[in-house]
Amino acid sequence: ARLLTPQRISYAWLLGGSLWLAWLVTILLSPGNLDLIGKPIGTDYLQFYVAGETLQSGRESSLYDFSFQREKELEIVQNEFEGYYLYLYPPFFAWLFVPFSLISYKWSFLLWSLVGLAGLWFGLQLLDVKHPERKFAWALTFFPVFASISFGQNSLLSLFLFCLVYALWRRRYGFWAGLAASLMLFKPQIILGLGLLWLLEWKRDWRSLIGLTAGGGVLAGLTFGLLPLASQDYLDVVRKILPGFTTWDGFPYHNAHMLRAFFTLLIPELHMLVDVLSYSLMLLGGLAFIWLWKNHRVQPDLLFSMMICLTIWSIPYVMVYDWVLLLIPAVLLWEHFPRPRRQLRVLFAVLWLTILISGPLTFAQKAVLPIAVQISVPILAWVLIMCYLVLKDNHVEEKISAV
């Protein structure tokens, strides 16, 4: 804590601002839809734009035709580029990008980025934070937020929806919270923790479960009814591609901050051991959450925070931009547990630095070594444990003070 002087804390603004400035320069000075280092502007956004254009042009059957996708991507970028951006989301998510595909690619990406920033701003508002403009500015220095925008990803949309679910659930609008959660089924793995929380509290949250089921049913009905060919193709993608696409050559493990990636980088040839270790620790995370739930059922803000942390720890696919969800527990803990803020500030700083350097450090290790250590995963575990111990000690102190 002594190291975190106001001057040193201000370095975060300098580092965060440098990232945004350097990225903007590579876009503004680029002559076309490739940035100055030869990658498509918006990177992953290219797949969403193509998906929207595919549906807009009436080519539903080509939504999961990867050779067609590649041709469209080259047509949009108008230049060769390395890498390949596959649309692997459910068909209904492509509807969102149909209006975005009606304008030129650069303007479309700009509009999508503004939507993401708006999601961050209004998400913070839904958490009822004090001084939201300051927390919004701090969030912009958090590398996963930068990654979500620069990669053209949808994580800030997920953040907003989680904040909406929290606001509705906290105010006991259970059915509407479930409906809001169903909108996140474009990335179904991220609501596993939420589903577990509601199942554990089914006597109180049965309306949320009904809302989630109803919303999912409506989305499934609309998708299969209006996009039958794409829906059948997507089922094939789920069976044949999604279980193993992280093992493909060229998968960006340095940007993957999850248990499976950690063990794959550490013991790349022992695939069975990777599975055993990964799923064992995922299960351990789930059991830890159940134990915490039993001991903290009357603290909804803490429960929701722990659920988000469980989600990042336990789901099988987590990239750097998905870590934006950790802003939710950070804000809730900061707002609702003011006494241990000195300790929380230290833990937040550790995690802030870790996610900033973990990817580049892993990339550098892989360049010279056969194995690598993705430091973000063990440090995340340490930070989560320390956060709990700090909050637990604070709770004991409050009881003593009350007595």
Kinemage of the C-alpha trace (Angstrom):
@kinemage 1
@onewidth
@group {chain A} dominant
@subgroup {mainchain}
@vectorlist {calphas} color= white
{ca ala a 1} P 0.000 0.000 0.000
{ca arg a 2} L 2.909 2.348 0.703
{ca leu a 3} L 4.009 1.992 -2.915
{ca leu a 4} L 0.671 3.323 -4.187
{ca thr a 5} L 1.400 7.011 -3.812
{ca pro a 6} L -0.875 9.453 -5.687
{ca gln a 7} L 1.934 10.086 -8.186
{ca arg a 8} L 2.391 6.394 -8.930
{ca ile a 9} L -1.337 5.849 -9.212
{ca ser a 10} L -1.408 8.621 -11.819
{ca tyr a 11} L 0.886 6.509 -14.010
{ca ala a 12} L -2.180 4.424 -14.813
{ca trp a 13} L -3.644 7.414 -16.655
{ca leu a 14} L -0.415 7.774 -18.610
{ca leu a 15} L -0.247 4.084 -19.578
{ca gly a 16} L -3.933 3.883 -20.430
{ca gly a 17} L -3.837 7.093 -22.431
{ca ser a 18} L -0.768 5.894 -24.340
{ca leu a 19} L -2.576 2.724 -25.382
{ca trp a 20} L -5.586 4.611 -26.716
{ca leu a 21} L -3.449 7.232 -28.457
{ca ala a 22} L -1.188 4.687 -30.164
{ca trp a 23} L -4.188 2.689 -31.356
{ca leu a 24} L -5.976 5.760 -32.696
{ca val a 25} L -2.835 6.771 -34.606
{ca thr a 26} L -2.669 3.349 -36.315
{ca ile a 27} L -6.284 3.834 -37.458
{ca leu a 28} L -6.302 7.504 -38.409
{ca leu a 29} L -3.126 7.220 -40.474
{ca ser a 30} L -4.182 4.033 -42.250
{ca pro a 31} L -5.217 4.513 -45.881
{ca gly a 32} L -7.884 1.806 -45.963
{ca asn a 33} L -9.491 -0.765 -43.692
{ca leu a 34} L -6.149 -2.136 -42.517
{ca asp a 35} L -4.273 -0.431 -39.689
{ca leu a 36} L -0.588 0.473 -39.870
{ca ile a 37} L 0.528 -2.984 -38.710
{ca gly a 38} L -1.492 -4.774 -41.383
{ca lys a 39} L -4.459 -5.997 -39.350
{ca pro a 40} L -8.108 -5.216 -40.143
{ca ile a 41} L -9.350 -2.194 -38.227
{ca gly a 42} L -11.507 -3.504 -35.440
{ca thr a 43} L -10.096 -7.045 -35.914
{ca asp a 44} L -12.957 -9.243 -34.601
{ca tyr a 45} L -15.576 -6.714 -35.654
{ca leu a 46} L -14.974 -7.817 -39.222
{ca gln a 47} L -16.807 -11.104 -38.556
{ca phe a 48} L -19.820 -9.267 -37.113
{ca tyr a 49} L -19.987 -6.860 -40.028
{ca val a 50} L -19.838 -9.739 -42.517
{ca ala a 51} L -22.534 -11.633 -40.589
{ca gly a 52} L -24.843 -8.614 -40.702
{ca glu a 53} L -24.181 -8.073 -44.391
{ca thr a 54} L -24.804 -11.769 -45.088
{ca leu a 55} L -28.286 -11.644 -43.556
{ca gln a 56} L -28.995 -8.232 -45.056
{ca ser a 57} L -28.275 -9.620 -48.542
{ca gly a 58} L -30.516 -12.660 -47.989
{ca arg a 59} L -27.650 -15.192 -47.841
{ca glu a 60} L -28.795 -16.969 -44.674
{ca ser a 61} L -27.360 -20.304 -45.827
{ca ser a 62} L -23.900 -18.743 -46.051
{ca leu a 63} L -23.760 -17.452 -42.471
{ca tyr a 64} L -21.531 -20.365 -41.405
{ca asp a 65} L -19.880 -20.947 -44.783
{ca phe a 66} L -16.324 -20.094 -43.756
{ca ser a 67} L -14.958 -19.849 -47.289
{ca phe a 68} L -17.756 -17.383 -48.115
{ca gln a 69} L -16.955 -15.429 -44.959
{ca arg a 70} L -13.298 -15.226 -45.939
{ca glu a 71} L -14.172 -13.918 -49.411
{ca lys a 72} L -16.441 -11.262 -47.950
{ca glu a 73} L -13.772 -10.215 -45.444
{ca leu a 74} L -11.211 -9.789 -48.213
{ca glu a 75} L -13.760 -7.843 -50.245
{ca ile a 76} L -14.420 -5.461 -47.350
{ca val a 77} L -10.780 -4.968 -46.371
{ca gln a 78} L -9.700 -4.826 -50.043
{ca asn a 79} L -6.325 -6.227 -49.145
{ca glu a 80} L -4.678 -9.437 -47.986
{ca phe a 81} L -4.225 -9.883 -44.251
{ca glu a 82} L -3.091 -12.591 -41.857
{ca gly a 83} L -5.542 -14.404 -39.640
{ca tyr a 84} L -9.115 -15.449 -40.074
{ca tyr a 85} L -12.201 -14.171 -38.294
{ca leu a 86} L -14.916 -16.791 -37.924
{ca tyr a 87} L -18.495 -15.983 -37.011
{ca leu a 88} L -19.283 -18.680 -34.410
{ca tyr a 89} L -22.127 -16.983 -32.569
{ca pro a 90} L -25.824 -18.011 -32.691
{ca pro a 91} L -27.700 -16.839 -35.801
{ca phe a 92} L -29.925 -14.373 -33.890
{ca phe a 93} L -26.887 -12.332 -32.848
{ca ala a 94} L -26.216 -11.517 -36.511
{ca trp a 95} L -29.531 -9.620 -36.621
{ca leu a 96} L -27.969 -6.985 -34.393
{ca phe a 97} L -25.421 -6.145 -37.090
{ca val a 98} L -27.766 -5.896 -40.065
{ca pro a 99} L -28.246 -2.112 -39.582
{ca phe a 100} L -24.496 -1.714 -38.936
{ca ser a 101} L -23.784 -3.375 -42.289
{ca leu a 102} L -25.750 -0.712 -44.168
{ca ile a 103} L -22.949 1.836 -43.800
{ca ser a 104} L -19.271 1.694 -44.729
{ca tyr a 105} L -17.001 -0.500 -42.617
{ca lys a 106} L -15.031 2.265 -40.867
{ca trp a 107} L -18.112 4.249 -39.918
{ca ser a 108} L -19.828 1.066 -38.836
{ca phe a 109} L -16.927 0.190 -36.543
{ca leu a 110} L -16.942 3.705 -35.104
{ca leu a 111} L -20.660 3.435 -34.370
{ca trp a 112} L -20.182 0.012 -32.742
{ca ser a 113} L -17.368 1.430 -30.577
{ca leu a 114} L -19.638 4.249 -29.425
{ca val a 115} L -22.309 1.689 -28.562
{ca gly a 116} L -19.746 -0.163 -26.449
{ca leu a 117} L -18.682 2.996 -24.608
{ca ala a 118} L -22.331 3.869 -24.034
{ca gly a 119} L -22.842 0.379 -22.591
{ca leu a 120} L -19.975 0.990 -20.166
{ca trp a 121} L -21.349 4.387 -19.114
{ca phe a 122} L -24.952 3.298 -18.615
{ca gly a 123} L -23.835 0.048 -16.990
{ca leu a 124} L -22.042 2.042 -14.299
{ca gln a 125} L -25.183 4.140 -13.855
{ca leu a 126} L -27.195 0.973 -13.226
{ca leu a 127} L -24.797 0.026 -10.424
{ca asp a 128} L -25.730 3.283 -8.616
{ca val a 129} L -22.120 4.382 -8.245
{ca lys a 130} L -20.991 7.684 -6.823
{ca his a 131} L -19.048 9.887 -9.235
{ca pro a 132} L -19.754 7.688 -12.300
{ca glu a 133} L -17.733 9.972 -14.581
{ca arg a 134} L -14.588 9.264 -12.539
{ca lys a 135} L -15.170 5.524 -12.499
{ca phe a 136} L -15.870 5.612 -16.236
{ca ala a 137} L -12.531 7.343 -16.819
{ca trp a 138} L -10.719 4.822 -14.621
{ca ala a 139} L -12.419 1.956 -16.485
{ca leu a 140} L -10.983 3.272 -19.750
{ca thr a 141} L -7.475 2.665 -18.370
{ca phe a 142} L -8.319 -1.014 -17.670
{ca phe a 143} L -6.737 -3.009 -20.493
{ca pro a 144} L -9.739 -5.333 -21.099
{ca val a 145} L -11.903 -2.265 -21.831
{ca phe a 146} L -9.350 -1.056 -24.353
{ca ala a 147} L -9.175 -4.581 -25.814
{ca ser a 148} L -12.961 -4.809 -26.107
{ca ile a 149} L -13.091 -1.601 -28.156
{ca ser a 150} L -9.936 -2.123 -30.221
{ca phe a 151} L -10.852 -5.749 -31.006
{ca gly a 152} L -14.393 -4.697 -31.933
{ca gln a 153} L -15.753 -7.197 -29.426
{ca asn a 154} L -19.102 -7.434 -27.645
{ca ser a 155} L -17.883 -7.615 -24.039
{ca leu a 156} L -19.104 -4.130 -23.138
{ca leu a 157} L -22.562 -5.172 -24.315
{ca ser a 158} L -22.309 -8.148 -21.936
{ca leu a 159} L -21.177 -5.776 -19.178
{ca phe a 160} L -24.205 -3.545 -19.693
{ca leu a 161} L -26.597 -6.514 -19.681
{ca phe a 162} L -25.058 -7.901 -16.483
{ca cys a 163} L -25.466 -4.480 -14.859
{ca leu a 164} L -29.090 -4.386 -16.028
{ca val a 165} L -29.674 -7.864 -14.593
{ca tyr a 166} L -28.139 -6.759 -11.289
{ca ala a 167} L -30.290 -3.619 -11.089
{ca leu a 168} L -33.503 -5.554 -11.790
{ca trp a 169} L -32.587 -8.497 -9.549
{ca arg a 170} L -31.548 -6.198 -6.669
{ca arg a 171} L -34.923 -4.434 -6.887
{ca arg a 172} L -36.746 -7.807 -6.915
{ca tyr a 173} L -37.921 -7.597 -10.519
{ca gly a 174} L -37.005 -11.255 -10.922
{ca phe a 175} L -38.834 -12.098 -14.150
{ca trp a 176} L -37.445 -9.047 -15.939
{ca ala a 177} L -33.954 -9.826 -14.653
{ca gly a 178} L -34.274 -13.269 -16.216
{ca leu a 179} L -35.456 -11.801 -19.504
{ca ala a 180} L -32.486 -9.426 -19.524
{ca ala a 181} L -30.152 -12.350 -18.809
{ca ser a 182} L -31.571 -14.264 -21.782
{ca leu a 183} L -30.251 -11.517 -24.077
{ca met a 184} L -26.752 -12.736 -23.171
{ca leu a 185} L -27.379 -16.128 -24.764
{ca phe a 186} L -25.341 -14.985 -27.762
{ca lys a 187} L -22.465 -16.025 -25.456
{ca pro a 188} L -24.216 -18.614 -23.270
{ca gln a 189} L -21.184 -19.621 -21.213
{ca ile a 190} L -21.074 -16.276 -19.408
{ca ile a 191} L -24.437 -16.804 -17.707
{ca leu a 192} L -23.526 -20.178 -16.164
{ca gly a 193} L -22.614 -18.534 -12.862
{ca leu a 194} L -25.813 -16.494 -12.888
{ca gly a 195} L -27.853 -19.632 -13.531
{ca leu a 196} L -26.132 -21.393 -10.630
{ca leu a 197} L -26.871 -18.478 -8.286
{ca trp a 198} L -30.543 -18.499 -9.205
{ca leu a 199} L -30.784 -22.288 -8.895
{ca leu a 200} L -29.273 -22.137 -5.425
{ca glu a 201} L -31.788 -19.441 -4.492
{ca trp a 202} L -34.674 -20.974 -6.450
{ca lys a 203} L -37.246 -20.285 -3.733
{ca arg a 204} L -36.509 -16.576 -4.031
{ca asp a 205} L -35.362 -16.369 -7.657
{ca trp a 206} L -37.775 -18.749 -9.387
{ca arg a 207} L -39.209 -15.815 -11.320
{ca ser a 208} L -35.721 -15.058 -12.667
{ca leu a 209} L -35.362 -18.660 -13.826
{ca ile a 210} L -38.744 -18.451 -15.557
{ca gly a 211} L -37.763 -15.186 -17.234
{ca leu a 212} L -34.464 -16.663 -18.416
{ca thr a 213} L -36.219 -19.762 -19.762
{ca ala a 214} L -38.954 -17.725 -21.444
{ca gly a 215} L -36.474 -15.339 -23.050
{ca gly a 216} L -34.319 -18.209 -24.262
{ca gly a 217} L -37.379 -19.968 -25.657
{ca val a 218} L -38.481 -16.874 -27.568
{ca leu a 219} L -35.000 -16.393 -29.025
{ca ala a 220} L -34.809 -20.058 -30.037
{ca gly a 221} L -38.278 -19.941 -31.601
{ca leu a 222} L -37.528 -16.784 -33.576
{ca thr a 223} L -34.172 -18.115 -34.713
{ca phe a 224} L -35.404 -21.510 -35.897
{ca gly a 225} L -38.563 -19.967 -37.336
{ca leu a 226} L -36.936 -17.133 -39.278
{ca leu a 227} L -33.457 -18.558 -39.902
{ca pro a 228} L -33.984 -22.337 -40.196
{ca leu a 229} L -31.006 -23.038 -42.476
{ca ala a 230} L -28.562 -20.997 -40.401
{ca ser a 231} L -29.917 -22.596 -37.235
{ca gln a 232} L -29.202 -26.092 -38.509
{ca asp a 233} L -25.718 -25.025 -39.588
{ca tyr a 234} L -25.109 -23.521 -36.163
{ca leu a 235} L -25.966 -26.816 -34.470
{ca asp a 236} L -23.253 -28.430 -36.600
{ca val a 237} L -20.829 -25.689 -35.511
{ca val a 238} L -21.680 -26.376 -31.853
{ca arg a 239} L -21.061 -30.114 -32.269
{ca lys a 240} L -18.038 -30.117 -34.560
{ca ile a 241} L -16.126 -26.847 -34.144
{ca leu a 242} L -16.724 -25.111 -30.817
{ca pro a 243} L -15.418 -27.965 -28.616
{ca gly a 244} L -11.980 -27.914 -30.228
{ca phe a 245} L -11.337 -24.652 -32.047
{ca thr a 246} L -9.046 -23.384 -29.269
{ca thr a 247} L -6.612 -26.149 -30.239
{ca trp a 248} L -6.238 -24.905 -33.817
{ca asp a 249} L -2.861 -23.672 -34.962
{ca gly a 250} L -2.551 -19.936 -34.539
{ca phe a 251} L -5.063 -19.641 -31.710
{ca pro a 252} L -4.001 -16.513 -29.734
{ca tyr a 253} L -3.250 -18.142 -26.389
{ca his a 254} L -1.470 -15.012 -25.212
{ca asn a 255} L -4.858 -13.265 -25.223
{ca ala a 256} L -6.633 -16.187 -23.532
{ca his a 257} L -6.825 -15.787 -19.756
{ca met a 258} L -8.482 -19.003 -18.652
{ca leu a 259} L -7.581 -22.274 -16.959
{ca arg a 260} L -7.471 -24.324 -20.130
{ca ala a 261} L -5.124 -21.877 -21.855
{ca phe a 262} L -2.910 -21.693 -18.751
{ca phe a 263} L -2.338 -25.440 -18.649
{ca thr a 264} L -2.080 -25.760 -22.434
{ca leu a 265} L 0.751 -23.234 -22.420
{ca leu a 266} L 2.421 -24.908 -19.444
{ca ile a 267} L 2.153 -28.572 -20.547
{ca pro a 268} L 1.303 -28.354 -24.273
{ca glu a 269} L 1.807 -32.042 -25.109
{ca leu a 270} L -0.254 -33.531 -22.267
{ca his a 271} L -3.770 -32.859 -23.515
{ca met a 272} L -5.525 -35.276 -21.155
{ca leu a 273} L -3.770 -33.794 -18.124
{ca val a 274} L -4.730 -30.315 -19.342
{ca asp a 275} L -8.378 -31.373 -19.359
{ca val a 276} L -8.199 -33.011 -15.931
{ca leu a 277} L -6.499 -30.037 -14.280
{ca ser a 278} L -8.693 -27.443 -15.993
{ca tyr a 279} L -12.021 -29.068 -15.227
{ca ser a 280} L -10.940 -29.951 -11.683
{ca leu a 281} L -10.171 -26.316 -10.881
{ca met a 282} L -13.355 -25.158 -12.622
{ca leu a 283} L -15.303 -27.567 -10.396
{ca leu a 284} L -13.381 -26.379 -7.351
{ca gly a 285} L -14.400 -22.815 -8.214
{ca gly a 286} L -18.033 -23.875 -8.371
{ca leu a 287} L -17.810 -25.669 -5.007
{ca ala a 288} L -16.116 -22.639 -3.463
{ca phe a 289} L -18.962 -20.444 -4.718
{ca ile a 290} L -21.559 -22.783 -3.190
{ca trp a 291} L -19.705 -22.646 0.149
{ca leu a 292} L -19.541 -18.848 -0.023
{ca trp a 293} L -23.227 -18.690 -0.921
{ca lys a 294} L -24.124 -20.668 2.202
{ca asn a 295} L -22.200 -18.225 4.370
{ca his a 296} L -23.202 -14.946 2.685
{ca arg a 297} L -26.764 -15.448 1.458
{ca val a 298} L -27.947 -12.236 3.092
{ca gln a 299} L -25.418 -10.059 1.229
{ca pro a 300} L -26.733 -9.757 -2.357
{ca asp a 301} L -24.022 -7.341 -3.510
{ca leu a 302} L -21.295 -9.704 -2.344
{ca leu a 303} L -23.116 -12.691 -3.863
{ca phe a 304} L -23.414 -11.020 -7.253
{ca ser a 305} L -19.746 -9.994 -7.127
{ca met a 306} L -18.676 -13.554 -6.307
{ca met a 307} L -20.860 -14.868 -9.122
{ca ile a 308} L -19.064 -12.662 -11.668
{ca cys a 309} L -15.685 -13.793 -10.320
{ca leu a 310} L -16.782 -17.435 -10.555
{ca thr a 311} L -17.833 -16.820 -14.163
{ca ile a 312} L -14.405 -15.500 -15.156
{ca trp a 313} L -12.659 -18.326 -13.279
{ca ser a 314} L -14.761 -21.294 -14.327
{ca ile a 315} L -16.117 -20.881 -17.846
{ca pro a 316} L -14.089 -22.748 -20.487
{ca tyr a 317} L -13.513 -19.806 -22.844
{ca val a 318} L -12.288 -16.454 -21.531
{ca met a 319} L -10.358 -13.926 -23.597
{ca val a 320} L -8.733 -10.719 -22.403
{ca tyr a 321} L -11.754 -8.562 -23.301
{ca asp a 322} L -14.068 -10.778 -21.218
{ca trp a 323} L -12.274 -9.536 -18.106
{ca val a 324} L -14.251 -6.284 -18.404
{ca leu a 325} L -16.886 -8.097 -16.322
{ca leu a 326} L -14.548 -7.815 -13.330
{ca leu a 327} L -15.395 -4.113 -13.263
{ca ile a 328} L -18.752 -5.095 -11.754
{ca pro a 329} L -17.396 -6.751 -8.576
{ca ala a 330} L -14.712 -4.054 -8.339
{ca val a 331} L -17.353 -1.311 -8.317
{ca leu a 332} L -19.779 -3.167 -6.037
{ca leu a 333} L -17.104 -4.016 -3.479
{ca trp a 334} L -15.769 -0.460 -3.552
{ca glu a 335} L -19.213 1.077 -3.101
{ca his a 336} L -20.694 -1.298 -0.534
{ca phe a 337} L -17.615 -2.134 1.558
{ca pro a 338} L -15.896 1.208 2.173
{ca arg a 339} L -13.838 0.270 5.248
{ca pro a 340} L -11.283 -2.013 3.526
{ca arg a 341} L -10.762 0.307 0.535
{ca arg a 342} L -7.052 0.675 1.325
{ca gln a 343} L -6.532 -3.080 0.905
{ca leu a 344} L -8.897 -3.324 -2.056
{ca arg a 345} L -6.984 -0.572 -3.838
{ca val a 346} L -3.820 -2.674 -3.606
{ca leu a 347} L -5.536 -5.795 -4.942
{ca phe a 348} L -7.177 -3.851 -7.779
{ca ala a 349} L -3.790 -2.360 -8.710
{ca val a 350} L -2.192 -5.811 -8.780
{ca leu a 351} L -4.894 -7.141 -11.093
{ca trp a 352} L -4.767 -3.983 -13.255
{ca leu a 353} L -1.019 -4.424 -13.814
{ca thr a 354} L -1.277 -8.182 -14.282
{ca ile a 355} L -3.799 -8.081 -17.123
{ca leu a 356} L -1.808 -5.301 -18.772
{ca ile a 357} L 1.464 -7.278 -18.966
{ca ser a 358} L 0.336 -10.915 -18.919
{ca gly a 359} L -0.482 -11.171 -22.636
{ca pro a 360} L 2.722 -9.553 -23.959
{ca leu a 361} L 4.783 -11.520 -21.427
{ca thr a 362} L 3.219 -14.796 -22.571
{ca phe a 363} L 3.760 -13.861 -26.225
{ca ala a 364} L 7.444 -13.162 -25.503
{ca gln a 365} L 7.857 -16.466 -23.654
{ca lys a 366} L 6.346 -18.439 -26.543
{ca ala a 367} L 8.726 -16.726 -28.963
{ca val a 368} L 11.791 -18.214 -27.244
{ca leu a 369} L 10.553 -21.141 -25.133
{ca pro a 370} L 8.440 -24.256 -25.763
{ca ile a 371} L 6.252 -23.438 -22.751
{ca ala a 372} L 4.897 -20.281 -21.135
{ca val a 373} L 3.252 -19.153 -17.911
{ca gln a 374} L 0.151 -16.988 -18.326
{ca ile a 375} L 0.553 -15.154 -15.010
{ca ser a 376} L -2.959 -13.690 -15.091
{ca val a 377} L -4.597 -16.977 -14.063
{ca pro a 378} L -2.731 -17.722 -10.790
{ca ile a 379} L -2.682 -14.046 -9.834
{ca leu a 380} L -6.445 -13.836 -10.407
{ca ala a 381} L -6.848 -16.760 -7.991
{ca trp a 382} L -4.627 -15.030 -5.419
{ca val a 383} L -6.483 -11.710 -5.740
{ca leu a 384} L -9.880 -13.385 -5.335
{ca ile a 385} L -8.745 -15.236 -2.203
{ca met a 386} L -7.206 -12.099 -0.738
{ca cys a 387} L -10.341 -10.070 -1.494
{ca tyr a 388} L -12.421 -12.573 0.414
{ca leu a 389} L -10.031 -12.598 3.392
{ca val a 390} L -9.988 -8.792 3.486
{ca leu a 391} L -13.781 -8.608 3.401
{ca lys a 392} L -14.086 -11.367 5.993
{ca asp a 393} L -11.701 -9.602 8.391
{ca asn a 394} L -13.579 -6.353 7.841
{ca his a 395} L -16.856 -8.109 8.660
{ca val a 396} L -15.408 -9.452 11.927
{ca glu a 397} L -14.114 -5.970 12.846
{ca glu a 398} L -17.562 -4.488 12.206
{ca lys a 399} L -19.152 -7.048 14.529
{ca ile a 400} L -16.600 -6.281 17.255
{ca ser a 401} L -17.195 -2.550 16.853
{ca ala a 402} L -20.938 -3.078 17.056
{ca val a 403} L -20.550 -5.023 20.305
